[in-house]
Amino acid sequence: AAGPDLAGRHVVISAGGTREPLDPVRFLGNRSSGKQGYALARTAAARGARVTLVAANTALPDPAGVDVVRVGTALQLREAVLKAAGDADAVVMAAAVADFRPAVYADGKIKKKDGQEPAPVNLVRNPDILAEISAERAREGQIVVGFAAETDDVLANGRTKLARKGCDLLVVNEVGETKTFGSEENEAVILASDGTETPVAHGPKEALADAIWDRVAARLARRTA
Ligand code: PMT
């Protein structure tokens, strides 16, 4: 394992999946367990970083020595990440954030009515938090890392996403109903804004996390050099 190469650094990590409520009992959600984000938090702490973990709807134990902020929706996640990012050396967006939320929240449970078709669910866009952090950089030289969860044309979609989001690194992984979501292992290609592409072989989520921190630490060292 790497030494304390993140000592004196503050890193912010988002993990888990947002839930966008329709009414007090229902939501639109996704299959993220938070395991990849928690692995990033544990490994960053082991490498000496001060860690803020913004956790959306996870059921995992708090990593030792990590400041955990719990959120539910994409809007709450945005607020918590932007607040923590103010003095962060690096921000890693591993959370699965809903691109859309229901346009209307019903204060009471939505009822089915005899003889009536169900009402359509209208959606509105959520803000793109990764694009916003990348464009605005709360600190000069802040390193911003995103993930891309893809089911088809994984690498091609990842390359397009890197350009669109404007982050420094984009970790491209393939997902499916039982692939990557909730599992202990992952494999990915880390795309960098300088055009380099680094495959990380199938292995524990901690191994991918360490490969990401290797690249973040190198960029931070270059910044202060
Ligand atoms: O949690 P696990 O069960 O361990 O699963 C891990 C994982 C598959 C969730 C994780 O490895 C992963 O891929 N996370 C990103 C999921 C995602 O939302 O991907 P995306 O391709 O839809 O989004 C691209 C990037 O933009 C992500 O960094 C995401 O956090 C960010 N985003 C997306 C939408 C939005 N409105 N705001 C954002 O910031």
Residues whose N, C-alpha, C, O or C-beta is under 5 A from the ligand:
A	BS01	PMT	G16 R31 S32 S33 G34 K35 Q36 M93 A94 A95 A96 V97 A98 D99 N126 P127 D128 I129 L130 G146 F147 A148 A149 N173 V175 T180 F181 G182 S183
